[in-house]
């Protein structure tokens, strides 16, 4: 019996969370969400995800603060930045945080793009 892979989505937009949960659940993933990167600790402890999918922009959270919060998960979990910001900005954020990569918020098949990060 195989277990479903778990993804923790961190995004402040309720609409984005709903769309992503629907899309990834339809592709066989179990998805939990939080709306603020400062709530990742409790969600990781509770849900034990296989991957963190983290938006790059939050109200009141600078890039430096976001890097500080998410970088501590890099050694234990695949972490992927999820953003509609310019690719150069995201590449810098990925490099600074140690994330495995990024996927754009462009409507393409998210499940297919995330699968390589789970291997």
C-alpha positions as CSV (number, residue, x, y, z in Angstrom):
1,X,0.0,0.0,0.0
2,X,1.5,3.3,-1.0
3,X,1.1,6.5,1.0
4,X,0.2,9.8,-0.6
5,X,3.0,12.4,-0.7
6,X,2.3,15.4,1.6
7,X,2.9,18.9,0.5
8,X,2.7,22.0,2.8
9,X,1.7,25.1,0.8
10,X,2.5,28.4,2.4
11,X,0.7,31.2,0.6
12,X,-1.2,34.3,1.9
13,X,-3.9,34.2,-0.9
14,X,-7.0,32.1,0.0
15,X,-7.8,31.8,-3.7
16,X,-4.3,30.5,-4.6
17,X,-4.4,28.0,-1.7
18,X,-7.8,26.7,-2.8
19,X,-6.8,26.3,-6.4
20,X,-3.5,24.6,-5.5
21,X,-5.1,22.3,-3.0
22,X,-7.7,21.3,-5.6
23,X,-5.0,20.7,-8.4
24,X,-2.6,18.8,-6.2
25,X,-5.2,16.7,-4.5
26,X,-6.6,15.7,-7.9
27,X,-3.1,14.6,-8.8
28,X,-2.9,12.3,-5.7
29,X,-1.1,14.6,-3.2
30,X,-2.2,15.3,0.3
31,X,-2.0,19.1,0.8
32,X,-2.1,21.2,4.0
33,X,-1.8,24.9,4.0
34,X,-0.8,27.9,6.1
35,X,-1.2,31.5,5.2
36,X,2.0,32.9,6.9
37,X,5.6,31.7,6.8
38,X,5.8,32.3,10.6
39,X,3.4,29.4,11.0
40,X,5.5,26.8,9.2
41,X,7.0,25.4,12.4
42,X,3.7,24.2,13.8
43,X,2.5,22.9,10.4
44,X,5.7,20.9,9.8
45,X,5.5,19.4,13.3
46,X,1.8,18.5,12.9
47,X,1.6,17.4,9.2
48,X,5.1,16.1,8.5
49,X,5.2,17.1,4.8
50,X,7.4,15.6,2.2
51,X,7.8,19.0,0.5
52,X,7.4,22.7,1.3
53,X,5.9,24.9,-1.4
54,X,6.4,28.5,-0.3
55,X,5.2,31.7,-1.9
56,X,7.9,34.4,-2.2
57,X,5.8,37.4,-1.2
58,X,3.9,38.0,2.0
59,X,2.6,41.3,3.5
60,X,4.9,42.4,6.3
61,X,7.6,39.8,5.5
62,X,10.8,41.0,3.9
63,X,12.9,38.7,1.7
64,X,15.5,38.6,4.4
65,X,12.9,37.4,7.0
66,X,11.5,34.9,4.6
67,X,15.0,33.5,3.9
68,X,15.6,33.3,7.6
69,X,12.4,31.4,8.2
70,X,12.6,28.9,5.3
71,X,16.3,28.2,5.3
72,X,16.2,26.2,8.4
73,X,14.0,23.6,6.7
74,X,16.3,23.1,3.7
75,X,18.4,20.4,5.3
76,X,15.4,18.2,6.2
77,X,12.8,18.9,3.5
78,X,12.7,19.7,-0.2
79,X,11.7,23.3,-0.4
80,X,10.4,24.9,-3.5
81,X,9.6,28.6,-4.0
82,X,6.3,29.3,-5.7
83,X,5.9,32.8,-7.2
84,X,4.8,35.2,-9.9
85,X,7.7,37.5,-9.3
86,X,10.4,38.1,-11.9
87,X,12.6,35.0,-12.5
88,X,15.8,36.9,-11.5
89,X,14.4,37.8,-8.1
90,X,13.2,34.3,-7.5
91,X,16.6,32.8,-8.5
92,X,18.3,35.1,-6.0
93,X,15.8,34.0,-3.3
94,X,16.3,30.3,-4.1
95,X,20.1,30.8,-3.9
96,X,20.0,32.7,-0.6
97,X,17.6,30.3,1.1
98,X,19.0,27.0,-0.3
99,X,15.7,26.0,-1.8
100,X,15.8,23.2,-4.4
101,X,14.3,25.5,-7.0
102,X,11.2,27.4,-8.0
103,X,8.0,27.0,-9.9
104,X,6.1,30.0,-11.4
105,X,2.5,30.7,-10.7
106,X,1.5,30.4,-14.3
107,X,-1.3,27.8,-14.4
108,X,0.9,25.1,-15.9
109,X,0.7,21.6,-14.4
110,X,2.0,22.1,-10.8
111,X,2.0,18.4,-9.9
112,X,4.3,17.6,-12.8
113,X,6.6,20.4,-11.9
114,X,6.8,19.3,-8.3
115,X,7.4,15.6,-8.8
116,X,11.1,15.9,-9.6
117,X,11.7,17.7,-6.3
118,X,10.3,14.7,-4.4
119,X,12.8,12.2,-5.6
